[in-house]
Amino acid sequence: MKNSYYIINGITLYRMIAAPLLIYLVFINQFNLFKWLLVVSFFTDAIDGYFARRYQIKSAFGATIDSVADDLTIVAAIIGMYVQNPAFLLKEIIPIVILLVLYLSQNTLAFIKYRKMTSFHTYVAKIAAVCQGIFLIAFFFLPQPVYWLFYLTLILTGIDLIEEIMLIILLPHYRTNVKGLYWLKK
C-alpha cells in the first residue's frame, strides 16, 4: 500500500517536473517533442487519478500536488498555444479573460479562507479536465483549432470554477476530493 502511494505521487510529480520542460521546448521551437510530452502529461494525469481510486490512496498531500501539477500543465499548454498560434488566443481573449478572472477569484477565496489552494476534484472538474486535455492535444495535432470543442471546454471550465467558488463559500473547513455541490447538500 505504501509503495502505491509513492508510485502514484511519483507519477504526479512527473507532471510538475515536465511543465518547465514543456515551456522550455516551446521557447526553443521544439513543438513536435512538446506536443508528445504534453500527451504524456495528460495521460499521467488520468492514470494517477485512476490508480489512486483503484488502490484507495487518498491524502491531502497527493490531492494538493495533483492540483498544482494540473495547473502547471495547463499553463505550459497555454504558453505553447500563444507561441504557436497567438491569433487564436487574441481572437478568443474575452472568454479566456473571464475564465482567468474566475480562476483567480477561486484561488484568492481559497487562500483567504483556507490559506491554501483547493483540491476538490469535483465531478465537473474531472469532466472539464478531460475536455481541456482533448482540446489542447487536438490544438497541437490538428491544423486548425476545433472551435466547438474549445467552447464546450470554456463552458465546462466556467461551470467548474463557479462550483468551486460556491464550495469555498459553503465549506467552513478545508476538504479535498469533494464530489460537488449536489453531494455536499445530500
C-alpha positions in Angstrom: 0.0 0.0 0.0 2.8 2.4 0.9 4.6 1.6 -2.4 1.4 2.5 -4.3 1.3 5.9 -2.5 4.9 6.7 -3.7 4.3 5.4 -7.2 1.1 7.5 -7.6 2.7 10.6 -6.2 5.7 10.0 -8.4 3.5 9.9 -11.5 2.0 13.3 -10.4 5.5 14.6 -9.6 6.4 13.8 -13.3 3.9 16.4 -14.4 5.3 19.0 -12.0 8.8 18.4 -13.4 7.6 18.2 -17.0 5.8 21.6 -17.0 9.0 23.7 -17.1 10.5 21.3 -19.7 7.4 21.8 -21.8 7.7 25.6 -21.6 11.4 25.3 -22.5 10.6 23.2 -25.5 8.1 25.9 -26.7 10.8 28.6 -26.5 13.4 26.6 -28.4 10.7 25.8 -31.0 10.6 22.1 -30.4 6.8 21.7 -30.9 6.9 18.1 -32.1 8.5 17.0 -28.8 6.4 19.4 -26.9 3.1 18.0 -28.2 4.1 14.4 -27.5 5.3 15.2 -23.9 2.0 17.1 -23.4 0.1 14.0 -24.3 2.2 12.0 -21.8 1.4 14.7 -19.1 -2.3 14.4 -19.8 -2.1 10.6 -19.8 -0.3 10.6 -16.5 -3.0 12.9 -15.1 -5.6 10.3 -16.0 -3.6 7.3 -14.7 -2.6 8.8 -11.3 -6.2 9.5 -10.5 -7.3 6.1 -11.7 -4.6 4.3 -9.6 -5.4 6.5 -6.5 -9.0 5.5 -6.7 -8.2 1.8 -7.6 -5.9 1.4 -4.6 -7.8 3.7 -2.4 -4.8 6.0 -1.9 -6.1 9.3 -0.5 -4.0 12.1 1.1 -4.2 15.8 1.3 -0.6 16.0 0.0 -1.4 13.9 -3.0 -4.6 15.9 -3.8 -2.6 19.1 -3.5 0.3 18.2 -5.7 -2.2 16.8 -8.3 -3.9 20.1 -8.4 -0.6 22.0 -8.7 0.6 19.6 -11.4 -2.7 20.1 -13.3 -2.4 23.9 -13.2 1.3 23.8 -14.3 0.4 21.5 -17.2 -2.4 23.8 -18.4 -0.1 26.9 -18.0 2.6 25.1 -20.2 -0.1 24.3 -22.8 -1.4 27.8 -22.9 2.1 29.2 -23.3 2.5 26.7 -26.2 -0.8 27.9 -27.7 0.3 31.5 -27.5 3.6 30.9 -29.1 2.3 28.6 -31.8 -0.9 30.5 -32.7 -1.2 33.9 -30.9 -4.0 34.9 -33.3 -6.3 32.2 -31.9 -5.8 33.4 -28.3 -6.2 37.1 -29.2 -9.4 36.3 -31.1 -10.8 34.5 -28.0 -9.4 36.9 -25.4 -12.8 37.8 -23.8 -13.9 34.3 -22.7 -10.3 33.5 -21.8 -10.1 36.6 -19.5 -13.5 35.7 -18.0 -12.1 32.2 -17.1 -8.9 33.7 -15.8 -10.9 36.1 -13.5 -12.9 33.1 -12.2 -9.8 31.1 -11.7 -8.0 33.9 -9.8 -11.2 34.6 -7.8 -11.5 30.9 -6.8 -7.8 30.8 -5.7 -8.0 34.1 -3.9 -11.0 33.0 -1.9 -9.3 29.7 -1.1 -6.2 31.4 0.1 -8.2 33.8 2.2 -10.4 31.1 3.7 -8.1 28.1 3.9 -4.6 29.6 3.4 -4.0 27.2 0.5 -5.4 26.3 -2.9 -8.3 23.9 -3.1 -8.1 20.3 -4.3 -11.8 19.5 -4.6 -11.5 17.2 -7.6 -15.3 17.5 -8.3 -17.0 15.5 -11.0 -17.5 18.7 -13.0 -13.7 19.4 -12.6 -12.9 16.0 -13.9 -15.1 16.3 -16.9 -13.7 19.8 -17.6 -10.1 18.5 -17.3 -10.9 15.7 -19.8 -12.3 18.3 -22.3 -9.3 20.6 -21.6 -6.9 17.7 -22.4 -8.7 16.7 -25.6 -8.9 20.2 -26.8 -5.3 21.1 -26.1 -4.0 17.9 -27.6 -6.2 18.5 -30.7 -4.9 22.1 -30.8 -1.3 20.9 -31.3 -2.0 17.9 -33.5 -4.6 19.3 -35.9 -4.1 22.1 -38.5 -6.9 24.3 -37.1 -8.4 24.7 -33.6 -11.7 22.7 -33.1 -13.9 25.6 -32.1 -16.9 23.6 -30.8 -14.6 21.7 -28.5 -13.0 25.0 -27.4 -16.4 26.5 -26.5 -17.5 23.3 -24.7 -14.3 23.3 -22.7 -14.8 27.0 -21.8 -18.3 26.3 -20.6 -17.4 23.3 -18.6 -14.4 25.0 -17.1 -16.5 28.1 -16.2 -19.1 25.8 -14.5 -16.4 24.1 -12.6 -14.8 27.3 -11.4 -18.2 28.7 -10.3 -19.0 25.4 -8.5 -15.6 25.6 -6.7 -16.2 29.2 -5.6 -19.6 28.1 -4.2 -17.9 25.2 -2.4 -15.4 27.5 -0.8 -18.2 29.8 0.4 -20.2 26.8 1.8 -17.4 24.7 3.3 -16.2 26.1 6.6 -13.0 24.0 6.7 -10.6 22.8 4.1 -11.5 19.5 2.4 -10.2 17.5 -0.5 -12.0 15.3 -3.0 -15.5 16.8 -2.7 -17.7 15.3 -5.4 -19.6 18.6 -6.0 -22.4 20.8 -4.7 -25.1 18.2 -5.1 -23.3 15.7 -2.9 -22.4 18.4 -0.4 -26.1 19.1 0.1 -27.1 15.4 0.5 
